[in-house]
Amino acid sequence: MGYGDFNFKKLSQSEESILDGVTKTASQINLLVAGVAAGYKIAYGTAAVGAASADIVTGLTTVIGAVVSLVGDPSMTHMSSTVTVGNQTNAPIAGSIRIKSWKPTGANDVTPIAAAGVFSNVAWIAIGT
């Protein structure tokens, strides 16, 4: 989990030359989120989800939105991941997100079922207060 500068996209050479020498702090990035509502922050991190689901403490007080992505290629043991902020009371608790991992039913049936083993990692981003 962390707060800080982000690098979400590989820039082209022309984009990179425009931004050469420009750095942004966590406070400056948080100002972008504040455009949605005052006081919002961004938290991010990686997690190894060892079973069908895992609750991740984000460091935020309350989470209002989140995204998750595989860190690696899908496989027969882990095809995708989803994330929910739940009710922020008990499922999951306030400031946490619930990441679920899915695998295909079989080689010839990609109907998703709960994954049973650890996938290397998933990356997550959460927005909240």
Sequence and secondary structure as in RCSB ss.txt:
>XXXX:A:sequence
MGYGDFNFKKLSQSEESILDGVTKTASQINLLVAGVAAGYKIAYGTAAVGAASADIVTGLTTVIGAVVSLVGDPS
MTHMSSTVTVGNQTNAPIAGSIRIKSWKPTGANDVTPIAAAGVFSNVAWIAIGT
>XXXX:A:secstr
 B S    S   HHHHHHTTT    HHHHHHHHHTTSTT EEEEEEE   SSEEEEE S SSEEEEEEEESS   
SS  EEEEE TTSSSSS TTEEEEEEEEEEETTEEEEEE  S  S EEEEEEE 
